[in-house]
Amino acid sequence: MSSPTDEQIALIRLTLEDRKMTYPDRFEQEKLLNSHKAKMLVEQVFAMLSQ
């Protein structure tokens, strides 16, 4: 899994700061954050399984 781009990092940061974009951009913002959260959880599972 690759790392997010600079633009994606900025969107994730905005979301974590609880700043919302206007629609329809908010949909993409939330979709990106959910994908990022899923990636982080998958990485945690792999780390736990490899112990």
N, CA, C and O atoms as a printed pandas DataFrame, in Angstrom:
     atom_number atom_name residue_name chain_id  residue_number  x_coord  y_coord  z_coord
0              1         N          MET        A               1    0.842   -1.177    0.000
1              2        CA          MET        A               1    0.000    0.000    0.000
2              3         C          MET        A               1    0.884    1.235    0.000
3              4         O          MET        A               1    1.854    1.326    0.752
4              5         N          SER        A               2    0.539    2.159   -0.836
5              6        CA          SER        A               2    1.370    3.354   -0.945
6              7         C          SER        A               2    0.927    4.422    0.051
7              8         O          SER        A               2   -0.151    4.344    0.641
8              9         N          SER        A               3    1.774    5.397    0.215
9             10        CA          SER        A               3    1.477    6.517    1.107
10            11         C          SER        A               3    0.584    7.517    0.396
11            12         O          SER        A               3    0.601    7.604   -0.832
12            13         N          PRO        A               4   -0.201    8.278    1.161
13            14        CA          PRO        A               4   -1.050    9.288    0.520
14            15         C          PRO        A               4   -0.218   10.410   -0.098
15            16         O          PRO        A               4    0.893   10.695    0.349
16            17         N          THR        A               5   -0.768   11.033   -1.122
17            18        CA          THR        A               5   -0.091   12.169   -1.749
18            19         C          THR        A               5   -0.193   13.381   -0.826
19            20         O          THR        A               5   -0.917   13.348    0.168
20            21         N          ASP        A               6    0.530   14.447   -1.155
21            22        CA          ASP        A               6    0.481   15.659   -0.339
22            23         C          ASP        A               6   -0.940   16.218   -0.264
23            24         O          ASP        A               6   -1.378   16.683    0.788
24            25         N          GLU        A               7   -1.655   16.167   -1.392
25            26        CA          GLU        A               7   -3.039   16.663   -1.410
26            27         C          GLU        A               7   -3.934   15.813   -0.526
27            28         O          GLU        A               7   -4.794   16.336    0.183
28            29         N          GLN        A               8   -3.733   14.498   -0.567
29            30        CA          GLN        A               8   -4.528   13.607    0.264
30            31         C          GLN        A               8   -4.209   13.816    1.737
31            32         O          GLN        A               8   -5.110   13.786    2.576
32            33         N          ILE        A               9   -2.954   14.026    2.056
33            34        CA          ILE        A               9   -2.565   14.301    3.441
34            35         C          ILE        A               9   -3.251   15.562    3.940
35            36         O          ILE        A               9   -3.724   15.608    5.075
36            37         N          ALA        A              10   -3.306   16.591    3.089
37            38        CA          ALA        A              10   -3.965   17.845    3.473
38            39         C          ALA        A              10   -5.450   17.612    3.737
39            40         O          ALA        A              10   -5.996   18.150    4.701
40            41         N          LEU        A              11   -6.112   16.816    2.892
41            42        CA          LEU        A              11   -7.528   16.526    3.104
42            43         C          LEU        A              11   -7.750   15.735    4.390
43            44         O          LEU        A              11   -8.698   16.001    5.129
44            45         N          ILE        A              12   -6.887   14.776    4.653
45            46        CA          ILE        A              12   -6.994   13.990    5.883
46            47         C          ILE        A              12   -6.800   14.902    7.089
47            48         O          ILE        A              12   -7.538   14.806    8.070
48            49         N          ARG        A              13   -5.821   15.773    7.017
49            50        CA          ARG        A              13   -5.556   16.700    8.116
50            51         C          ARG        A              13   -6.758   17.615    8.371
51            52         O          ARG        A              13   -7.136   17.841    9.521
52            53         N          LEU        A              14   -7.359   18.141    7.294
53            54        CA          LEU        A              14   -8.547   18.979    7.443
54            55         C          LEU        A              14   -9.669   18.213    8.145
55            56         O          LEU        A              14  -10.341   18.749    9.026
56            57         N          THR        A              15   -9.858   16.974    7.751
57            58        CA          THR        A              15  -10.925   16.164    8.325
58            59         C          THR        A              15  -10.660   15.893    9.799
59            60         O          THR        A              15  -11.574   15.979   10.618
60            61         N          LEU        A              16   -9.424   15.569   10.142
61            62        CA          LEU        A              16   -9.084   15.293   11.536
62            63         C          LEU        A              16   -9.232   16.542   12.401
63            64         O          LEU        A              16   -9.483   16.441   13.601
64            65         N          GLU        A              17   -9.077   17.715   11.796
65            66        CA          GLU        A              17   -9.282   18.976   12.522
66            67         C          GLU        A              17  -10.763   19.349   12.568
67            68         O          GLU        A              17  -11.124   20.420   13.056
68            69         N          ASP        A              18  -11.621   18.458   12.057
69            70        CA          ASP        A              18  -13.074   18.635   12.027
70            71         C          ASP        A              18  -13.499   19.819   11.164
71            72         O          ASP        A              18  -14.515   20.460   11.433
72            73         N          ARG        A              19  -12.709   20.105   10.122
73            74        CA          ARG        A              19  -13.071   21.134    9.149
74            75         C          ARG        A              19  -13.634   20.429    7.934
75            76         O          ARG        A              19  -12.978   19.566    7.350
76            77         N          LYS        A              20  -14.838   20.790    7.556
77            78        CA          LYS        A              20  -15.523   20.118    6.457
78            79         C          LYS        A              20  -15.516   20.986    5.209
79            80         O          LYS        A              20  -15.617   22.211    5.279
80            81         N          MET        A              21  -15.395   20.322    4.068
81            82        CA          MET        A              21  -15.476   20.991    2.781
82            83         C          MET        A              21  -16.945   21.047    2.363
83            84         O          MET        A              21  -17.791   20.403    2.984
84            85         N          THR        A              22  -17.249   21.806    1.322
85            86        CA          THR        A              22  -18.610   21.861    0.815
86            87         C          THR        A              22  -18.847   20.662   -0.099
87            88         O          THR        A              22  -17.909   20.067   -0.631
88            89         N          TYR        A              23  -20.123   20.326   -0.266
89            90        CA          TYR        A              23  -20.475   19.253   -1.195
90            91         C          TYR        A              23  -20.221   19.713   -2.609
91            92         O          TYR        A              23  -20.438   20.898   -2.862
92            93         N          PRO        A              24  -19.792   18.916   -3.550
93            94        CA          PRO        A              24  -19.591   17.471   -3.500
94            95         C          PRO        A              24  -18.195   17.087   -3.025
95            96         O          PRO        A              24  -17.888   15.902   -2.900
96            97         N          ASP        A              25  -17.337   18.094   -2.755
97            98        CA          ASP        A              25  -15.964   17.791   -2.327
98            99         C          ASP        A              25  -15.937   17.069   -0.989
99           100         O          ASP        A              25  -15.017   16.296   -0.725
100          101         N          ARG        A              26  -16.928   17.307   -0.145
101          102        CA          ARG        A              26  -16.959   16.649    1.164
102          103         C          ARG        A              26  -17.070   15.135    1.005
103          104         O          ARG        A              26  -16.482   14.383    1.782
104          105         N          PHE        A              27  -17.820   14.689    0.005
105          106        CA          PHE        A              27  -17.943   13.254   -0.232
106          107         C          PHE        A              27  -16.577   12.642   -0.503
107          108         O          PHE        A              27  -16.240   11.600    0.059
108          109         N          GLU        A              28  -15.789   13.284   -1.362
109          110        CA          GLU        A              28  -14.437   12.780   -1.667
110          111         C          GLU        A              28  -13.550   12.848   -0.427
111          112         O          GLU        A              28  -12.745   11.947   -0.190
112          113         N          GLN        A              29  -13.691   13.899    0.355
113          114        CA          GLN        A              29  -12.904   14.066    1.576
114          115         C          GLN        A              29  -13.195   12.917    2.546
115          116         O          GLN        A              29  -12.267   12.312    3.084
116          117         N          GLU        A              30  -14.465   12.617    2.767
117          118        CA          GLU        A              30  -14.828   11.551    3.691
118          119         C          GLU        A              30  -14.441   10.176    3.149
119          120         O          GLU        A              30  -14.028    9.300    3.909
120          121         N          LYS        A              31  -14.575    9.988    1.843
121          122        CA          LYS        A              31  -14.175    8.716    1.227
122          123         C          LYS        A              31  -12.666    8.498    1.412
123          124         O          LYS        A              31  -12.232    7.389    1.726
124          125         N          LEU        A              32  -11.884    9.544    1.220
125          126        CA          LEU        A              32  -10.435    9.444    1.397
126          127         C          LEU        A              32  -10.084    9.131    2.847
127          128         O          LEU        A              32   -9.222    8.292    3.109
128          129         N          LEU        A              33  -10.744    9.801    3.791
129          130        CA          LEU        A              33  -10.460    9.543    5.206
130          131         C          LEU        A              33  -10.808    8.107    5.567
131          132         O          LEU        A              33  -10.048    7.452    6.281
132          133         N          ASN        A              34  -11.933    7.609    5.092
133          134        CA          ASN        A              34  -12.316    6.221    5.386
134          135         C          ASN        A              34  -11.313    5.235    4.799
135          136         O          ASN        A              34  -10.992    4.231    5.435
136          137         N          SER        A              35  -10.819    5.504    3.608
137          138        CA          SER        A              35   -9.796    4.643    2.997
138          139         C          SER        A              35   -8.512    4.671    3.820
139          140         O          SER        A              35   -7.868    3.641    4.018
140          141         N          HIS        A              36   -8.150    5.852    4.295
141          142        CA          HIS        A              36   -6.941    5.988    5.111
142          143         C          HIS        A              36   -7.096    5.220    6.425
143          144         O          HIS        A              36   -6.171    4.531    6.854
144          145         N          LYS        A              37   -8.253    5.337    7.059
145          146        CA          LYS        A              37   -8.499    4.610    8.313
146          147         C          LYS        A              37   -8.429    3.105    8.077
147          148         O          LYS        A              37   -7.841    2.377    8.877
148          149         N          ALA        A              38   -9.026    2.636    6.979
149          150        CA          ALA        A              38   -8.994    1.204    6.664
150          151         C          ALA        A              38   -7.559    0.732    6.456
151          152         O          ALA        A              38   -7.183   -0.343    6.923
152          153         N          LYS        A              39   -6.759    1.533    5.757
153          154        CA          LYS        A              39   -5.362    1.173    5.517
154          155         C          LYS        A              39   -4.611    1.062    6.843
155          156         O          LYS        A              39   -3.832    0.130    7.045
156          157         N          MET        A              40   -4.850    2.017    7.743
157          158        CA          MET        A              40   -4.163    1.998    9.035
158          159         C          MET        A              40   -4.564    0.751    9.835
159          160         O          MET        A              40   -3.718    0.133   10.480
160          161         N          LEU        A              41   -5.834    0.385    9.796
161          162        CA          LEU        A              41   -6.286   -0.802   10.522
162          163         C          LEU        A              41   -5.703   -2.080    9.925
163          164         O          LEU        A              41   -5.323   -2.989   10.663
164          165         N          VAL        A              42   -5.629   -2.157    8.613
165          166        CA          VAL        A              42   -5.031   -3.330    7.963
166          167         C          VAL        A              42   -3.554   -3.441    8.346
167          168         O          VAL        A              42   -3.062   -4.538    8.613
168          169         N          GLU        A              43   -2.852   -2.319    8.373
169          170        CA          GLU        A              43   -1.439   -2.344    8.770
170          171         C          GLU        A              43   -1.292   -2.808   10.217
171          172         O          GLU        A              43   -0.352   -3.534   10.538
172          173         N          GLN        A              44   -2.217   -2.395   11.100
173          174        CA          GLN        A              44   -2.166   -2.839   12.490
174          175         C          GLN        A              44   -2.394   -4.346   12.597
175          176         O          GLN        A              44   -1.743   -5.024   13.392
176          177         N          VAL        A              45   -3.313   -4.861   11.799
177          178        CA          VAL        A              45   -3.592   -6.307   11.807
178          179         C          VAL        A              45   -2.368   -7.080   11.342
179          180         O          VAL        A              45   -1.999   -8.078   11.961
180          181         N          PHE        A              46   -1.732   -6.636   10.262
181          182        CA          PHE        A              46   -0.524   -7.312    9.770
182          183         C          PHE        A              46    0.584   -7.282   10.826
183          184         O          PHE        A              46    1.298   -8.266   11.015
184          185         N          ALA        A              47    0.718   -6.147   11.509
185          186        CA          ALA        A              47    1.742   -6.037   12.551
186          187         C          ALA        A              47    1.451   -7.019   13.692
187          188         O          ALA        A              47    2.365   -7.652   14.220
188          189         N          MET        A              48    0.188   -7.140   14.063
189          190        CA          MET        A              48   -0.179   -8.055   15.140
190          191         C          MET        A              48    0.040   -9.508   14.722
191          192         O          MET        A              48    0.490  -10.326   15.525
192          193         N          LEU        A              49   -0.271   -9.822   13.489
193          194        CA          LEU        A              49   -0.106  -11.198   13.021
194          195         C          LEU        A              49    1.349  -11.599   12.845
195          196         O          LEU        A              49    1.681  -12.782   12.915
196          197         N          SER        A              50    2.211  -10.629   12.619
197          198        CA          SER        A              50    3.615  -10.956   12.387
198          199         C          SER        A              50    4.431  -11.001   13.672
199          200         O          SER        A              50    5.643  -11.210   13.627
200          201         N          GLN        A              51    3.788  -10.808   14.800
201          202        CA          GLN        A              51    4.523  -10.859   16.091
202          203         C          GLN        A              51    4.771  -12.268   16.524
203          204         O          GLN        A              51    5.370  -12.495   17.575
